[in-house]
């Protein structure tokens, strides 16, 4: 990606957090698939249903194994005095651009899996939606949130004087 030299990259622990989250997802889906697999019984279409369930589970497993390194490779973020810019994705690459003057709320969140791996997310709320800077070390997340708060306050004070 051109022009990304000033962008920040993630800590590699983000992949461990993602793998843990996917392992939980796979366990839950596996239980669901096993329950359907057993409950189908011996009907005319039971073989097709079982093959389909196994194929779907295999596809999900492959995605869960491949997604974290691909996400890590694509993810980058930039915070400057004018904007928040986040690029991320696995299959579809999403580029989120938030002008600072649109920021309404900034919070740092620590979900159970991220907390286990010593990571946090910064959630930025605007009138148009939510943007996230994910998988940061807690100190970095607090610094980003504080920097955003200071920038937003500076913009608001400048707007009040105008």
VEXBA-669408 format. One record per residue: residue number from 1; residue in one letter; z, y, x of N, C-alpha, C in turn. Coordinates in steps of 0.001 Angstrom, whole numbers, plus 524288, in hexadecimal, padded with zeros to 5 digits. Atoms other than C-alpha are relative to their C-alpha. Layout:
N
[NUM, "A", [Z, Y, X], [Z, Y, X], [Z, Y, X]]
...
This chain:
162
[1, "X", [80000, 7FB65, 8034B], [80000, 80000, 80000], [80000, 804D9, 80378]]
[2, "X", [80086, 7FB59, 7FCBF], [7FBCD, 80CDA, 805EC], [8041D, 8040C, 7FE9C]]
[3, "X", [7FC68, 7FBB9, 800E2], [8054B, 81816, 8078D], [80585, 7FE56, 7FE92]]
[4, "X", [7FACF, 801D9, 8016B], [811A1, 80FFA, 80649], [803C4, 8000F, 804A2]]
[5, "X", [7FCAD, 80003, 7FB61], [81760, 812CE, 813A7], [8055C, 8027F, 7FF11]]
[6, "X", [7FAFD, 7FD89, 8011C], [82254, 81B4C, 80DD8], [8032B, 7FD04, 7FBEB]]
[7, "X", [7FD5B, 80306, 80408], [825F2, 81137, 8039F], [80430, 7FC83, 80270]]
[8, "X", [7FBD1, 8037D, 7FE58], [8325B, 8093A, 804B1], [7FEBC, 7FA73, 7FE47]]
[9, "X", [800AE, 8058B, 80144], [83209, 7FA61, 804D2], [8054D, 7FDB7, 7FE92]]
[10, "X", [7FB34, 80291, 801AD], [83C1B, 7F0DA, 7FFA4], [80269, 7FCB4, 80450]]
[11, "X", [7FD38, 803B8, 7FCC3], [8464A, 7E8CF, 8068C], [7FE10, 7FA89, 7FE85]]
[12, "X", [801FD, 80541, 8011C], [841D7, 7DAA0, 807B2], [8039A, 7FCE0, 7FC72]]
[13, "X", [7FC73, 802B4, 80398], [84DED, 7D68D, 7FFF9], [7FE1F, 8003D, 7FA63]]
[14, "X", [80209, 7FFB1, 80550], [8466C, 7DAA9, 7F3E3], [7FD7F, 7FAD6, 7FE72]]
[15, "X", [80278, 80504, 80145], [83F14, 7CDD1, 7F4D8], [8041B, 7FBEB, 7FE94]]
[16, "X", [7FBCE, 803AF, 8014E], [84BD7, 7C616, 7F4C1], [801F9, 80109, 7FA7F]]
[17, "X", [7FE4C, 7FE9A, 8054A], [85010, 7CD7C, 7E89C], [7FC06, 7FE39, 7FBF6]]
[18, "X", [80418, 801AC, 8039A], [84303, 7CADA, 7E226], [7FFE9, 7FA0B, 7FF81]]
[19, "X", [7FFF1, 805B6, 80035], [84367, 7BC64, 7E5C7], [804A0, 7FE08, 7FCC3]]
[20, "X", [7FB69, 8018B, 80313], [85118, 7BB65, 7E004], [7FF08, 800E7, 7FA36]]
[21, "X", [8013E, 7FEDB, 80574], [84CC7, 7C1F9, 7D36C], [7FC0C, 7FC22, 7FDC8]]
[22, "X", [803E8, 803C6, 801C3], [840F4, 7B917, 7D287], [8024A, 7FA81, 7FF85]]
[23, "X", [7FD7F, 80522, 8005F], [84978, 7AD18, 7D51C], [80304, 7FF88, 7FADC]]
[24, "X", [7FD3F, 7FFF9, 80506], [851EF, 7B0D4, 7C977], [7FC14, 7FF75, 7FB88]]
[25, "X", [80417, 8005A, 803F8], [845AC, 7B2E8, 7C144], [7FDC1, 7FA7C, 7FFB9]]
[26, "X", [80230, 80548, 7FFEE], [84005, 7A5D2, 7C591], [803CC, 7FBFF, 7FDBE]]
[27, "X", [7FC20, 8039B, 80227], [84CB2, 79ED9, 7C245], [80014, 80054, 7FA0C]]
[28, "X", [7FFF4, 7FF51, 805AE], [84CD1, 7A498, 7B493], [7FAFA, 7FDE8, 7FD85]]
[29, "X", [804FD, 801EF, 8020D], [83E60, 7A1DD, 7B253], [7FFBB, 7FA11, 8008A]]
[30, "X", [7FFF8, 805A5, 7FF30], [8401B, 7943B, 7B80A], [8031C, 7FD28, 7FBD7]]
[31, "X", [7FCD7, 8024D, 80433], [84AE0, 7913E, 7AE42], [7FCFB, 80026, 7FAE1]]
[32, "X", [80313, 7FF70, 804CD], [84252, 79656, 7A338], [7FB6B, 7FC27, 7FFEF]]
[33, "X", [8047A, 80391, 7FFA4], [83673, 78E91, 7A7DF], [801D9, 7FA5B, 7FF72]]
[34, "X", [7FDF7, 80556, 80060], [83EA5, 7823F, 7A96F], [80187, 7FEB1, 7FA5D]]
[35, "X", [7FE82, 800EA, 80573], [84410, 783CD, 79BB1], [7FB30, 7FF0F, 7FC9A]]
[36, "X", [804D1, 800C7, 80304], [83659, 7852A, 79600], [7FD76, 7FAD9, 8018B]]
[37, "X", [80260, 804CE, 7FE01], [83157, 77A24, 79EA5], [80275, 7FB2C, 7FD73]]
[38, "X", [7FD31, 80469, 80245], [83BCE, 770EB, 7996E], [7FF51, 7FFD8, 7FA16]]
[39, "X", [80025, 7FFD5, 805B4], [83AFB, 77580, 78B53], [7FA9B, 7FEDD, 7FDB1]]
[40, "X", [80544, 800EF, 801F9], [82C39, 7739F, 78A3E], [7FF7F, 7FA76, 7FDDC]]
[41, "X", [80045, 80569, 801D3], [82E1F, 764FA, 788BB], [7FAB7, 7FD95, 80140]]
[42, "X", [804F2, 802C6, 7FF21], [822C5, 75B90, 78857], [7FC56, 800F1, 7FB6A]]
[43, "X", [803D9, 7FEC0, 80405], [8186D, 76218, 7800A], [7FA9C, 7FFEE, 80279]]
[44, "X", [8055E, 80007, 7FE08], [809B8, 762E1, 78147], [7FF0A, 80445, 80414]]
[45, "X", [800FB, 7FBA2, 7FC66], [80A75, 76FCD, 78869], [80459, 8009F, 8040D]]
[46, "X", [7FB9B, 7FF6D, 7FC67], [816F0, 76D72, 79043], [7FE48, 80009, 805BB]]
[47, "X", [801E1, 80016, 7FA96], [80F71, 76A4D, 79CC2], [7FDC8, 8054C, 80185]]
[48, "X", [80248, 7FADC, 7FEDF], [807C5, 77718, 79C08], [8043A, 80438, 80061]]
[49, "X", [7FBBF, 7FC28, 7FFE8], [81419, 77EDB, 79908], [802FE, 7FF84, 80518]]
[50, "X", [7FD06, 800CD, 7FB2C], [81B49, 778D8, 7A489], [7FCE7, 801CF, 804CD]]
[51, "X", [80340, 7FE4C, 7FB97], [80FF1, 77B29, 7ADE5], [7FFBC, 805FE, 80023]]
[52, "X", [80030, 7FA49, 8004F], [80EE3, 78943, 7A933], [80524, 80267, 801D0]]
[53, "X", [7FAE3, 7FDFD, 7FE63], [81D87, 78B81, 7AAEA], [800B5, 7FF92, 805EA]]
[54, "X", [7FF78, 800C1, 7FA5A], [81D5B, 785EC, 7B89C], [7FC67, 803C4, 802EB]]
[55, "X", [803AF, 7FC68, 7FD78], [8114E, 78DFB, 7BC34], [80201, 8059D, 7FFCB]]
[56, "X", [7FDF2, 7FAAB, 8007E], [8175B, 79A90, 7B701], [804C0, 800CE, 80386]]
[57, "X", [7FB71, 7FF9E, 7FC9A], [82407, 797D2, 7BE26], [7FE4D, 80043, 805BD]]
[58, "X", [801FF, 7FFEE, 7FA9A], [81C60, 7951D, 7CAC3], [7FDB2, 80557, 80157]]
[59, "X", [8023B, 7FAC8, 7FF1B], [814FB, 7A1F3, 7C95B], [80460, 80401, 800B4]]
[60, "X", [7FB85, 7FC74, 7FF85], [821D8, 7A93A, 7C737], [802C7, 7FF33, 80534]]
[61, "X", [7FD7B, 8012F, 7FB00], [827BF, 7A26C, 7D313], [7FCEE, 8025E, 80489]]
[62, "X", [8034A, 7FDCF, 7FBD8], [81C48, 7A64F, 7DBB6], [80072, 805F4, 80011]]
[63, "X", [7FF6E, 7FA52, 80042], [81D23, 7B459, 7D6E1], [80543, 801B1, 80255]]
[64, "X", [7FAC3, 7FE9D, 7FE1E], [82BC7, 7B4AD, 7D9B2], [8007F, 7FF64, 805E8]]
[65, "X", [7FFEC, 800AD, 7FA59], [8295B, 7AFEB, 7E78D], [7FCB5, 80414, 802D2]]
[66, "X", [803B1, 7FC6C, 7FD81], [81E16, 7B92A, 7EA7A], [80156, 805C2, 7FEF9]]
[67, "X", [7FF38, 7FA93, 801A0], [8226E, 7C589, 7E34F], [80367, 80345, 803A7]]
[68, "X", [7FCB8, 7FC8F, 7FCBE], [82DB6, 7CA5D, 7EBFE], [7FD5F, 80218, 804E5]]
[69, "X", [80278, 7FDA7, 7FB65], [825FA, 7CB99, 7F8B9], [7FB7C, 803B2, 7FEAC]]
[70, "X", [80447, 7FC8E, 8019F], [81A60, 7D197, 7F18F], [80247, 80533, 7FE17]]
[71, "X", [7FD61, 7FB46, 801E0], [82363, 7DB45, 7EA96], [801FB, 80331, 804A2]]
[72, "X", [7FDEB, 7FD61, 7FB62], [829F6, 7DE82, 7F78A], [7FBA4, 802C3, 80309]]
[73, "X", [8045F, 7FDBD, 7FD0B], [81CD8, 7E0EF, 7FE28], [7FDC7, 804DF, 7FD53]]
[74, "X", [80248, 7FB98, 802D6], [81823, 7EA3A, 7F37C], [803D0, 80481, 7FF15]]
[75, "X", [7FC2E, 7FC1A, 801BD], [824D8, 7F182, 7F0A9], [800CF, 80449, 80408]]
[76, "X", [7FEBB, 7FB69, 7FCD7], [826B4, 7FF2C, 7F607], [80165, 80472, 7FC5A]]
[77, "X", [7FE84, 7FB7F, 80337], [82CCD, 80BA4, 7F126], [80070, 804DA, 80361]]
[78, "X", [7FFB9, 7FAF1, 7FD6B], [82CCB, 81A01, 7F485], [80302, 803B0, 7FC7C]]
[79, "X", [7FD11, 7FBF9, 802C2], [83644, 8248E, 7F091], [7FF8B, 804F1, 80340]]
[80, "X", [80035, 7FAFC, 7FD4A], [8332D, 83273, 7F43A], [801AD, 8043F, 7FC21]]
[81, "X", [7FE32, 7FBC3, 80350], [8362C, 83FB6, 7EE5F], [7FCEA, 800C8, 7FB05]]
[82, "X", [80363, 7FF2D, 8047D], [82B58, 83E9D, 7E459], [7FF6E, 7FB45, 7FC73]]
[83, "X", [80136, 804A5, 80320], [82A4B, 8308C, 7DFE9], [80305, 7FB35, 801E8]]
[84, "X", [7FE59, 8054D, 7FEB3], [82F11, 82299, 7DF9B], [7FB17, 7FCBD, 7FF67]]
[85, "X", [804CF, 80311, 7FFFF], [8242F, 8192E, 7E2E9], [8016B, 7FA63, 80171]]
[86, "X", [7FEAF, 80579, 7FF1B], [825F7, 80A66, 7E1AB], [7FB1E, 7FCAD, 7FF2B]]
[87, "X", [80462, 803A5, 80058], [81B96, 80017, 7E450], [8024A, 7FA82, 80044]]
[88, "X", [7FDEB, 8054E, 80005], [81EC1, 7F20E, 7E0A8], [7FCA7, 7FC73, 7FC9F]]
[89, "X", [802A0, 803C1, 8034B], [819AD, 7E5A7, 7DA8B], [7FEBF, 7FB01, 802DB]]
[90, "X", [8017F, 80514, 7FDDB], [8157A, 7D7B5, 7DC7F], [7FA54, 7FEED, 7FE96]]
[91, "X", [8055E, 800E6, 801CE], [80958, 7D51F, 7D456], [7FD60, 8053B, 7FEEA]]
[92, "X", [801E3, 7FAB6, 80111], [8077D, 7E2F7, 7CF4F], [80357, 803C5, 80329]]
[93, "X", [7FD35, 7FC2D, 7FCDA], [80B21, 7EDE8, 7D89F], [800AB, 804F0, 7FCBD]]
[94, "X", [7FEB7, 7FB6E, 80335], [811FE, 7F8F4, 7D172], [8017F, 8047B, 8039F]]
[95, "X", [7FED2, 7FB43, 7FD09], [8127D, 806B8, 7D6FC], [8029E, 803CF, 7FC3F]]
[96, "X", [7FCFD, 7FC84, 80365], [81D41, 80EC5, 7D092], [800D6, 80522, 802D8]]
[97, "X", [7FF99, 7FABB, 7FDCD], [81CFA, 81D56, 7D313], [80327, 80351, 7FC32]]
[98, "X", [7FCA3, 7FCE2, 80369], [82802, 825BE, 7CD9F], [800D1, 8055F, 80277]]
[99, "X", [7FED7, 7FABE, 7FE08], [82810, 83485, 7CF95], [805DB, 80119, 7FF7B]]
[100, "X", [7FA5D, 7FEFF, 7FFF1], [835DC, 83903, 7D317], [801C4, 80317, 7FB40]]
[101, "X", [7FE52, 7FCC2, 80475], [83630, 8430A, 7C81D], [8006C, 7FCDE, 7FAEB]]
[102, "X", [7FFA1, 80361, 804A7], [834F9, 837C1, 7BE4C], [804E7, 7FC95, 7FFF0]]
[103, "X", [7FB6B, 80364, 7FF96], [84146, 830BF, 7C2FC], [80463, 80212, 7FC8B]]
[104, "X", [7FBBC, 7FE97, 80387], [84C09, 830BF, 7B8B5], [80525, 7FD78, 801A1]]
[105, "X", [7FB40, 802D8, 7FE91], [855A3, 826AD, 7BDF1], [7FED0, 7FC65, 80491]]
[106, "X", [80074, 80388, 7FB8F], [857D4, 81EFD, 7CA6B], [804F3, 7FCB5, 80028]]
[107, "X", [7FB6F, 80361, 7FF8C], [860B2, 8132A, 7CB67], [7FEEF, 7FBA0, 803D8]]
[108, "X", [80044, 8046F, 7FC70], [8638C, 8086A, 7D517], [80230, 7FB4B, 7FD17]]
[109, "X", [7FE3D, 804B4, 802AE], [86489, 7FAB8, 7CF5F], [8007F, 7FB7D, 803E4]]
[110, "X", [7FEFB, 80496, 7FCC7], [869DE, 7EE4D, 7D574], [80050, 7FB4C, 7FC5D]]
[111, "X", [7FFDC, 804BE, 80324], [86601, 7E21A, 7CDDA], [802CE, 7FBA7, 802F8]]
[112, "X", [7FCFA, 80429, 7FD64], [86D2C, 7D55D, 7D0C7], [7FD24, 7FD7A, 8049A]]
[113, "X", [802D8, 8027E, 7FBB3], [86268, 7CF80, 7D92E], [7FF4B, 803D0, 80486]]
[114, "X", [80074, 7FC1A, 7FBD6], [85FC5, 7DC07, 7E0AD], [80544, 800E7, 802A7]]
[115, "X", [7FACF, 7FF30, 7FDC3], [86E68, 7DDE4, 7E27E], [8015D, 7FB83, 803BF]]
[116, "X", [7FF04, 8048D, 7FCB1], [86F49, 7D01B, 7E80D], [7FD44, 8009A, 8054F]]
[117, "X", [80300, 7FF4D, 7FB30], [864FA, 7D3C7, 7F23C], [800D5, 80563, 80276]]
[118, "X", [7FEE6, 7FADF, 7FDC5], [86A90, 7E16A, 7F4D6], [7FBA1, 803E4, 7FF2E]]
[119, "X", [8045A, 7FC79, 80134], [85F99, 7E8DA, 7EE07], [80121, 802FC, 7FAF5]]
[120, "X", [7FF64, 7FCC9, 804AD], [85E72, 7F33D, 7E36E], [7FAB5, 8025F, 7FE98]]
[121, "X", [804B8, 7FD5B, 801DE], [8540A, 7FA24, 7DB5D], [80159, 80597, 7FE86]]
[122, "X", [7FF80, 7FAA8, 801F4], [8522C, 80892, 7D8A2], [7FC6C, 80065, 7FB45]]
[123, "X", [802EE, 7FF8F, 804DD], [84DF9, 80ACF, 7CA8F], [7FF75, 805C6, 7FEBB]]
[124, "X", [8012E, 7FA87, 80116], [84766, 817DB, 7C7B3], [7FDCB, 80051, 7FA7C]]
[125, "X", [801B3, 7FF67, 8056B], [84635, 81B95, 7B968], [7FD57, 80544, 7FF55]]
[126, "X", [802D8, 7FB3A, 80144], [83C2C, 82584, 7B4E3], [7FF04, 80004, 7FA21]]
[127, "X", [80158, 7FFCA, 8058C], [837B5, 829FD, 7A788], [7FBCD, 7FBFE, 7FEAF]]
[128, "X", [8044B, 803A2, 800EB], [82C17, 820D7, 7A91D], [8014B, 7FA56, 8011B]]
[129, "X", [7FEAC, 80568, 7FEE2], [83350, 814AB, 7AD66], [803C3, 7FF81, 8048A]]
[130, "X", [7FC63, 80143, 7FBCC], [83A77, 80E6B, 7B8AF], [7FCE5, 7FE50, 804D0]]
[131, "X", [80223, 801C7, 7FB07], [836EA, 80CBF, 7C6F6], [80485, 7FDB6, 80327]]
[132, "X", [7FBED, 80277, 7FCE0], [83E5C, 803FA, 7D04E], [7FE6A, 7FFB6, 805B2]]
[133, "X", [80092, 8012E, 7FA7A], [8400B, 8035C, 7DEDB], [803A9, 7FB65, 800D0]]
[134, "X", [7FD0E, 804D9, 80029], [84460, 7F550, 7E055], [80188, 7FE00, 80562]]
[135, "X", [7FE6E, 80324, 7FB7C], [84B59, 7ECC2, 7EA3F], [80183, 80339, 804C6]]
[136, "X", [7FE26, 7FCD2, 7FBA4], [851AF, 7F750, 7F289], [80577, 7FE43, 8018F]]
[137, "X", [7FA97, 800D0, 7FE71], [85DF5, 7F5BA, 7FA85], [8033F, 8040D, 7FD10]]
[138, "X", [7FCDE, 7FC64, 80339], [8692E, 7FC15, 7F2DD], [80088, 8057D, 80250]]
[139, "X", [7FF96, 7FACE, 7FD8B], [86AF0, 8072D, 7FCB6], [7FAEE, 8030D, 7FF73]]
[140, "X", [80520, 7FD85, 80092], [85C64, 80A04, 7FC56], [7FF1A, 8019E, 7FA53]]
[141, "X", [8009E, 7FEBD, 80589], [85C5E, 80992, 7ED65], [80334, 804DC, 7FE98]]
[142, "X", [7FCB7, 7FB61, 80103], [867A4, 8134E, 7ECDA], [7FDA6, 804DB, 8027D]]
[143, "X", [80273, 7FB8D, 7FD5C], [860CF, 81C0D, 7F6C0], [7FB3E, 801E1, 7FD01]]
[144, "X", [804A8, 7FE98, 80305], [85414, 81BA7, 7EEF9], [80198, 802C1, 7FAF1]]
[145, "X", [7FE37, 7FD9E, 804E3], [85B59, 81EB1, 7E246], [80237, 80577, 800FF]]
[146, "X", [7FDDE, 7FAD7, 7FEBA], [862CA, 829F3, 7E8AB], [7FBB5, 803D2, 80186]]
[147, "X", [8046A, 7FCA3, 7FE80], [8565D, 82F5E, 7EEDE], [7FCF4, 801B7, 7FB2D]]
[148, "X", [802CA, 7FEA4, 804D6], [84F8E, 82EBB, 7E1B1], [8030D, 803FD, 7FCD5]]
[149, "X", [7FCBC, 7FC49, 802E8], [85AF2, 83596, 7DB1F], [7FFC7, 8056F, 8024C]]
[150, "X", [80044, 7FAE6, 7FD6A], [85AB3, 84082, 7E52B], [7FAAD, 80294, 7FF38]]
[151, "X", [80546, 7FDD9, 800BD], [84BFC, 84231, 7E41D], [7FF4B, 801E7, 7FA68]]
[152, "X", [80077, 7FE7D, 8057E], [84C94, 8427C, 7D538], [80327, 804F7, 7FEFB]]
[153, "X", [7FCD9, 7FB42, 800B6], [857A0, 84C82, 7D593], [7FD61, 804C3, 8025D]]
[154, "X", [802C4, 7FBA7, 7FD7E], [84FD4, 854FA, 7DF03], [7FB69, 801C8, 7FC9E]]
[155, "X", [80470, 7FEBD, 80368], [843EC, 85461, 7D60D], [801F0, 802E0, 7FB1C]]
[156, "X", [7FDE0, 7FD87, 804B0], [84C4E, 857D7, 7CA35], [801F3, 8058E, 80127]]
[157, "X", [7FE35, 7FAB8, 7FE97], [852A7, 86364, 7D148], [7FB59, 803A0, 800DD]]
[158, "X", [804A4, 7FCD0, 7FF1A], [84547, 86852, 7D5AB], [7FD5C, 80157, 7FADF]]
[159, "X", [80260, 7FF07, 8051E], [8402D, 866F8, 7C7D8], [80330, 803FC, 7FCE1]]
[160, "X", [7FC99, 7FC4A, 802B8], [84BF2, 86E82, 7C2A1], [7FF4F, 8058C, 801EE]]
[161, "X", [800D9, 7FACE, 7FDBB], [8491A, 879DC, 7CBD2], [7FAB3, 8023A, 7FEA0]]
[162, "X", [8055E, 7FE3A, 80103], [83ABD, 87A66, 7C825], [7FF78, 8027A, 7FAB6]]
